[in-house]
Amino acid sequence: MRIRCPYCGERDNGEFSYLGDAAPLRPDGMEASPEAMHDYVYLRDNRAGEIRELWYHGAGCRAWLVVTRDTRTHAIGDVAPARDVAKARAVTPAGSAPHAR
């Protein structure tokens, strides 16, 4: 499998480390209940099909990436810097910042 790093170009997946599903949002720090932290750390869906995953390019630019991959075929659709994905999550669809909790 080859991953197209936005900074280094196409590379073998051996240069990367897999972290897991990129969808879960971390609960808010000390405000989070033990149950919420348990669910965040240990509970993951294991679905077949297209999924967004976190990968670390440790043998290259050392960037965290969000890779959209089909778990049935390993075909990679999109690769984006995790920082850009996180910034996009922080903005609501209307383009304003989310409300404080």
VENZI-V241564 format. One record per helix or strand of 2 or more residues. SS is the DSSP state (H for helix, E for strand). FROM is the first residue (numbers start at 0). LEN is the number of residues. If there is no record, write none. Layout:
ss = (SS,SS)
from = (FROM,FROM)
len = (LEN,LEN)
This chain:
ss = (E,E,H,E,H,H,E,E,E,H)
from = (1,8,12,16,28,33,49,63,75,81)
len = (4,4,3,5,3,9,7,7,6,8)
